[in-house]
Amino acid sequence: MAAKTIRIAISGLGNLGTRFIKLISDKKTELRERYDLDLVIVAVADSRGAAQDPRGLGLDLILKTKASTGTVGNYPELGTVGVSSLDLVKQIEADIWCDATPVNIDRGAEPGISCIRTAMRRGMHVVTPNKGPIVLFYQELKQLAEDCGVCLRFGGTVAGGLPALYIGMRDLRGARIDRIEAIPNLVTGFILDHIAAGSSWEDALDLAKNEGVLEADPSWDLDGWDAAAKLVILANAVLSYPARLDDVKRSGIMGLSDQSIRSAFGSGRRMRLLATAVHTDSGYSLSVAPRALPEDHPLARLGPKEMGITYYTDIYGTLTATIKEETPLPSAATMLRDILDIMLGTEA
Ligand SMILES: NC(=O)c1ccc[n+]([C@@H]2O[C@H](COP(=O)([O-])OP(=O)(O)OC[C@H]3O[C@@H](n4cnc5c(N)ncnc54)[C@H](OP(=O)(O)O)[C@@H]3O)[C@@H](O)[C@H]2O)c1
């Protein structure tokens, strides 16, 4: 019997988008054998162009064209420079729209949000690791997905490849979540550990830049915006608490002296930027702040490229999950997980 074809369109071909395409290519046979699914990329877009073919584009050729010319607008015969992802989503036929474009909170989460709205209205399921649209428009998008009869999945928006959201949304059913503590941002832990080990702030920041783990705008990570955005997503999606970024009391790591980081480390504690949601009489109190975690804290053993989350619940006790991400592959793989969840009918 022929495998079921799933037509996928991808907007954003950077770290995640290109790794996702490679992943689909590498796992083609396995996906057919295990799930009876054939994932076909019918359209791709980056900031400068797009390409489409309803029969499926060549995965290797997408990656080769992007790497050698900078844009998939140059895909032989089927690409067009200057076509935007919004142009594309308005006219393609696909089952799933994947958005892997930049967060762009300061620009109203564009281009992601307009494309996501259009995709849903046109009957496509949406998968995105892009926090921007979810942080700013979660409630609207949830309703729109329901109205349009499509699924919206965003597992990669919090703590990379760690299923931090799904543990809370799916696996803690029936529980009251009293508290969440999370280290959802990799780069701050990376910098703090390097300073604890003797690096200067300057060297630690350079190292993070060279490793490609620091965002183009460093303040997004260092001032705690990224962790706050992830906390807002956790609050909305897991705690059903309609928080906004302004509701998070936030302080970043730049105010810490290297002495304080080293002295915490010397006394067995690990400095981390901790995102916390605490149940209160009126909902949840949300904060992001550096904390020297004592040795017995469930997240205290996390290394420089690890992220984690601890849920404190009334009936499942205290549950901690962590992930080590050496490369962006696990984050890219969340798009595969989300697509499989949708196609196999796994509830979020
Ligand atoms: N990297 C990670 O480990 C990670 C982990 C979890 C979540 N995320 C999230 O996933 C998303 C993608 O991350 P990334 O690291 O892959 O980012 P990236 O490397 O900066 O890639 C972004 C991609 O979006 C494209 N783009 C920018 N503006 C566009 C537009 N107007 N229309 C269409 N495409 C546009 C860029 O095009 P060009 O190639 O032409 O510049 C690029 O291909 C972000 O929202 C990020 O926060 C990333």
The ligand as a Gaussian input file, in Angstrom:
#p B3LYP/6-31G(d) Opt

LIG

0 1
 N       18.213000      28.041000      16.603000
 C       17.652000      27.389000      17.595000
 O       18.298000      26.576000      18.265000
 C       16.186000      27.590000      17.916000
 C       15.608000      26.799000      18.923000
 C       14.238000      26.925000      19.184000
 C       13.480000      27.859000      18.465000
 N       14.083000      28.633000      17.507000
 C       13.242000      29.590000      16.761000
 O       13.038000      29.095000      15.446000
 C       13.003000      30.173000      14.506000
 C       14.094000      29.957000      13.474000
 O       15.340000      29.936000      14.135000
 P       16.708000      29.826000      13.320000
 O       17.781000      29.664000      14.313000
 O       16.555000      28.847000      12.222000
 O       16.781000      31.308000      12.700000
 P       17.739000      31.812000      11.538000
 O       18.890000      30.900000      11.371000
 O       17.968000      33.253000      11.791000
 O       16.825000      31.666000      10.222000
 C       15.716000      32.455000      10.006000
 C       15.203000      32.195000       8.628000
 O       14.050000      33.001000       8.411000
 C       14.174000      33.622000       7.160000
 N       13.424000      34.852000       7.098000
 C       13.690000      36.043000       7.680000
 N       12.753000      36.933000       7.325000
 C       11.909000      36.275000       6.488000
 C       10.778000      36.661000       5.755000
 N       10.311000      37.923000       5.798000
 N       10.148000      35.726000       4.985000
 C       10.620000      34.469000       4.909000
 N       11.703000      34.058000       5.564000
 C       12.333000      34.957000       6.339000
 C       15.645000      33.877000       6.972000
 O       15.877000      34.083000       5.600000
 P       17.357000      34.251000       4.987000
 O       17.956000      32.867000       5.022000
 O       17.098000      34.721000       3.607000
 O       18.076000      35.229000       5.864000
 C       16.202000      32.570000       7.516000
 O       16.193000      31.593000       6.521000
 C       13.186000      31.456000      15.326000
 O       11.932000      31.993000      15.609000
 C       13.882000      30.964000      16.593000
 O       13.639000      31.761000      17.713000
 C       15.406000      28.506000      17.208000

